[in-house]
Amino acid sequence: MDYLDKVIEKLKEWARRVTEALLGPEVEAEPELIPIPVKDSPRRGR
């Protein structure tokens, strides 16, 4: 059974590589943006 498991894993890896080559890499979820506070004061007083 160990041999069959190795063969199945190799086939899964091969299929993943072929899919990546044809469709591009797997889409990863975009990280959530963190709001950064910014001073919103006018710069006229200089």
Contacts in CASP RR format, 6 or more apart in sequence:
PFRMAT RR
TARGET T0000
AUTHOR 0000-0000-0000
METHOD contacts of the structure
MODEL  1
MDYLDKVIEKLKEWARRVTEALLGPEVEAEPELIPIPVKDSPRRGR
20 26 0 8 1.000
END
